[in-house]
Each structure stands twice: as structure tokens, then as C-alpha cells.
Amino acid sequence: MLPGDGSHIRGYLFEKFPDLAKVETARRHEAGTVRTALEASDFKIISEVKLWETREIYPDAAALSQDLLKRSGRSILHQLQDDELRTFVCYIQNKLSQDAPIFEKDRWTIWFCENNK
């Protein structure tokens, strides 16, 4: 639920369509829930790391727009009707520089654990 910017495109989606935040949070477990489940399964948490993975590098906003319209690799976009998706693409184009490369990134959390058994 981080705000959108030139590399965190997903944040713009929730800015434009706030109701999708409910869909997104229902698909993901909170960190505390994951930690509790790991510990209940006899894992000792060594560390929790948050990282940004480069999902794709687009030469410009037009290339990103074409990819968004295909809904490729972003299941959350299937929650939008075609006209809503086109509205989102226009929204993104107004937010981003049109001729600069776009480094789209996804945020991940990784837990490193040891088995206590």
C-alpha cells in the first residue's frame, strides 16, 4: 500500500482505484501472521528482509502502457473492466515522464529461518 512513484506503479493503481486495496490486502498475509505461522511450525526467524525487485525496464511510458493494457504479470489488473484499465493507463501517463526509461519494481519481504527440530 505504498504510494505510487516512477518505479512503484502498483501504488498508482490503489491511488486511482482505492477499492482495489481491499482485494490486494485480502491476497496477502501481514508480516505478523507470517512470523507467527513460522514460529508455530518450529522455525526460528533469523531475519526479515524487504527488497525491491526490478520487474521490468520500459524505454518509455508508451511501452509501459502497452504492457499494462495486456494485463501481463499483474493479476490485480483483471479486477478492472476494460474502460477502467484504459482510464488507469491515462492516469499513469499523466504521472510519468513520457520519454524517460521506467524501472518498474515490486516490493518483497523474505524471511530467513532455521528449523528448530
C-alpha positions in Angstrom: 0.0 0.0 0.0 3.0 2.3 -0.6 2.4 5.4 -2.6 3.0 5.3 -6.4 6.0 6.8 -8.0 8.1 6.3 -11.2 9.1 2.8 -10.1 6.2 1.7 -7.9 3.4 1.6 -10.5 1.2 -0.5 -8.3 0.9 2.4 -5.8 -0.8 4.5 -8.5 -3.4 1.7 -9.0 -4.6 2.0 -5.5 -4.5 5.8 -5.7 -6.8 5.7 -8.7 -8.9 2.8 -7.6 -8.9 2.7 -3.7 -11.3 -0.2 -3.6 -8.7 -2.5 -5.1 -6.7 -2.1 -1.9 -9.2 -4.4 -0.2 -8.6 -7.0 -2.9 -4.8 -6.7 -2.5 -4.7 -6.9 1.2 -7.0 -10.0 1.2 -4.5 -11.7 -1.1 -1.5 -11.1 1.2 -0.7 -12.1 4.7 0.5 -9.5 7.2 4.1 -9.9 8.4 3.0 -10.7 11.9 0.8 -13.5 10.6 3.7 -15.0 8.7 6.1 -14.7 11.7 3.5 -16.4 13.9 3.0 -19.2 11.5 6.7 -19.8 11.0 7.3 -19.9 14.8 4.3 -22.2 15.3 5.9 -24.5 12.8 9.2 -24.7 14.8 11.1 -22.2 12.7 13.4 -19.6 14.3 13.4 -16.4 12.4 16.9 -15.2 11.7 16.0 -12.1 9.8 13.3 -10.4 7.8 14.4 -8.5 4.7 12.4 -6.2 2.5 13.7 -5.7 -1.0 12.8 -4.1 -4.3 13.0 -6.4 -7.4 13.1 -4.8 -10.8 10.1 -6.3 -12.6 10.7 -4.7 -15.9 12.5 -1.8 -17.6 10.5 0.1 -20.1 12.1 2.5 -22.6 9.2 5.0 -22.1 5.7 5.5 -20.8 4.2 4.2 -24.0 5.9 0.8 -23.6 4.6 0.6 -20.0 1.1 1.5 -21.2 1.1 -1.3 -23.8 2.2 -3.8 -21.2 -0.5 -2.6 -18.7 -3.2 -3.0 -21.4 -2.1 -6.6 -21.8 -2.5 -7.2 -18.0 0.6 -9.3 -18.2 2.1 -10.4 -14.9 -0.4 -8.3 -12.8 -3.4 -10.4 -11.8 -4.8 -7.4 -9.9 -5.5 -5.7 -13.3 -8.0 -8.4 -14.1 -10.2 -6.8 -11.4 -10.7 -3.8 -13.7 -13.1 -3.5 -16.6 -11.5 -2.6 -20.0 -12.6 1.0 -19.7 -11.2 1.3 -16.2 -7.9 -0.2 -17.4 -7.7 2.4 -20.1 -8.5 5.1 -17.6 -5.7 3.8 -15.4 -3.3 3.9 -18.3 -4.1 7.5 -19.0 -3.7 8.3 -15.3 -0.3 6.7 -15.3 0.8 8.5 -18.4 0.0 11.8 -16.7 2.1 10.8 -13.7 5.2 9.7 -15.5 7.8 11.3 -17.8 6.8 10.3 -21.3 10.3 9.8 -22.8 12.4 8.6 -19.9 13.1 4.9 -19.1 10.8 3.4 -16.4 12.3 0.9 -13.9 9.2 -0.8 -12.6 9.8 -2.5 -9.2 7.9 -4.9 -6.9 8.4 -5.0 -3.2 9.0 -8.3 -1.5 9.6 -9.5 2.1 11.8 -12.5 2.6 12.1 -14.3 6.0 15.3 -16.3 6.7 14.7 -19.0 9.2 16.2 -22.1 10.8 14.3 -25.2 11.6 14.3 -25.7 15.4 13.8 -29.5 15.1 
